[in-house]
Amino acid sequence: MAHDNNDSADSAAVSNEALTPLSASQRVFGWHDHASLWFSLGVGLLVMQIGAYLVPAVGTRDAAIAIVLGSCIGAGLLAWTARLGCQSGLASAGLMHATYGSAFARLPVLLNIVQLVGWTTFELVVMREGTQAIGQTVVGPALGSFWGGVLTTLLWGAVLLALLAGSMVKLVRRFVSRFGLPLVVLSLLWLTWQFATQLQAKGLDAFWTRQGDGTMGMFSALDLVIAMPVSWLPLVADYARHGRRSTGGLGGAFGGTWIGYAVANVWCYALGVMVVSVAEPGTGLVTALLLAQGGLVALGLILIDELDNAYGDVYSGSVSTHSLLPRWSVKRWGLLLAALCIALALVLPMHTLEPFLLLLSSVFVPLYGVIIGRLGSGEAVSPQGTRRKVDFGAALIWIAGIAAYHALAKWAPQFGSALPTLAATFALAWLSRPSAQGGASALAQSRG
């Protein structure tokens, strides 16, 4: 009977795709696939908009330092997590199970699903508003009406549903890598040329030496830049697990993710700074882009690229939901979550919910500080070998990290929140891992 029970348990485990390592035949992503995917996911109107917040709060030089340094650090954390996913073949939910225990991990997995539904809904709103802005320029003010908003939301939602009905691997390898990436790069090059020319006309020296108004310190600016790559931490393993290699060098998932995302993040943040520096006071980002020569076409291509951000969020949300309720497939959950997001985009005032989404995202900074601290030594990972229901040490470090994040934001904003919290949770998780206390590591235990 015991043998039968074990067989039954193994069968149930195998049916859960998120908690089962992918087979070698399913791991087809090469360096170029990882780099293309994360460059594409790193490009977006939201990133440019956040880049525009840096000035005039900080000076141009400080903004440049924060953009480059923050992008390298944030993309490096993404790459490290990608390496864990590629080595193990596990989804993000699997890494959470391996770190926090099978029962406790359900809490961060559930929080991840909530934030991914929120961000997918927000992406649909961003695409709707961008489309309405373009439509009013091309066909007149009718598209800016309420029913115009409903129509554009449903159109983008229909495209999202169509993409989710297909294969994620084929979408990345056949569309994003071959067609989407070159078009987005050309759009960014064109917009960069347009706004650089305007900056030159206004005086590059004055732009470069401009001082900030002191409303934001360097560490706060760094936090703002790191916020975007950190927001992708709960998703990266869902894609990296499809990679063929997991080397720590510039090959495979590690290098492709790091280089692809870092370049996109630097470029979009910098473009946001450039746009706001030449635009007339009170002009919105989308309007400023439309006013640039050829801006209509460039904005349209970036808007299409925004679709893969929505796809990335809802696909990862479906993998996480499948990990909790494996009776439905990842594809089926994806279609259901997308339909939910379309409905929410039609009724929710998303711009008023953005602070809530950012607040929810803050829990993932310490969450992944602990995951990297516990699993980041490079050994194999498998939640199936982790018998604990709750790893109390990991759970307490995560909860303390959330408290520290918000305490720093309230009482010591000049030091930032993300970097100190990440450093503290990583250090505590690393020092408290079983191998540091003389026993076998959690990873080594999970291998046997």
Stockholm file with secondary structure:
# STOCKHOLM 1.0

chainA/1-448         MAHDNNDSADSAAVSNEALTPLSASQRVFGWHDHASLWFSLGVGLLVMQIGAYLVPAVGTRDAAIAIVLGSCIGAGLLAWTARLGCQSGLASAGLMHATYGSAFARLPVLLNIVQLVGWTTFELVVMREGTQAIGQTVVGPALGSFWGGVLTTLLWGAVLLALLAGSMVKLVRRFVSRFGLPLVVLSLLWLTWQFATQLQAKGLDAFWTRQGDGTMGMFSALDLVIAMPVSWLPLVADYARHGRRSTGGLGGAFGGTWIGYAVANVWCYALGVMVVSVAEPGTGLVTALLLAQGGLVALGLILIDELDNAYGDVYSGSVSTHSLLPRWSVKRWGLLLAALCIALALVLPMHTLEPFLLLLSSVFVPLYGVIIGRLGSGEAVSPQGTRRKVDFGAALIWIAGIAAYHALAKWAPQFGSALPTLAATFALAWLSRPSAQGGASALAQSRG
#=GR chainA/1-448 SS CHHHHHHHHHHHHHTCGGGSCCCGGGCCBCHHHHHHHHHHHHCCHHHHHHHHTTTTTSCHHHHHHHHHHHHHHHHHHHHHHHHHHHHHCCCHHHHHHHHHCTTTTHHHHHHHHHHHHHHHHHHHHHHHHHHHHHHHHHTCGGGGSHHHHHHHHHHHHHHHHHHHTSCHHHIIIIIIIIIIHHHHHHHHHHHHHHHHHHHHHHCHHHHHHCCCCSSSCHHHHHHHHHHHHHHTHHHHHHHHTTBSCCCSSSSHHHHHHHHHHHHHHHHHHHHHHHHHHHSCTTCCHHHHHHHSTTHHHHHHHHHHHHHHHHHHHHHHHHHHHHHHCTTSCHHHHHHHHHHHHHHHHHHSCHHHHHHHHHHHHTTHHHHHHHHHHHHTTSCCCCGGGCCCSCCHHHHHHHHHHHHHHHHHHHHCGGGCSHHHHHHHHHHHHHHHSGGGGTSCCHHHHHHC
#=GC SS_cons         CHHHHHHHHHHHHHTCGGGSCCCGGGCCBCHHHHHHHHHHHHCCHHHHHHHHTTTTTSCHHHHHHHHHHHHHHHHHHHHHHHHHHHHHCCCHHHHHHHHHCTTTTHHHHHHHHHHHHHHHHHHHHHHHHHHHHHHHHHTCGGGGSHHHHHHHHHHHHHHHHHHHTSCHHHIIIIIIIIIIHHHHHHHHHHHHHHHHHHHHHHCHHHHHHCCCCSSSCHHHHHHHHHHHHHHTHHHHHHHHTTBSCCCSSSSHHHHHHHHHHHHHHHHHHHHHHHHHHHSCTTCCHHHHHHHSTTHHHHHHHHHHHHHHHHHHHHHHHHHHHHHHCTTSCHHHHHHHHHHHHHHHHHHSCHHHHHHHHHHHHTTHHHHHHHHHHHHTTSCCCCGGGCCCSCCHHHHHHHHHHHHHHHHHHHHCGGGCSHHHHHHHHHHHHHHHSGGGGTSCCHHHHHHC
//
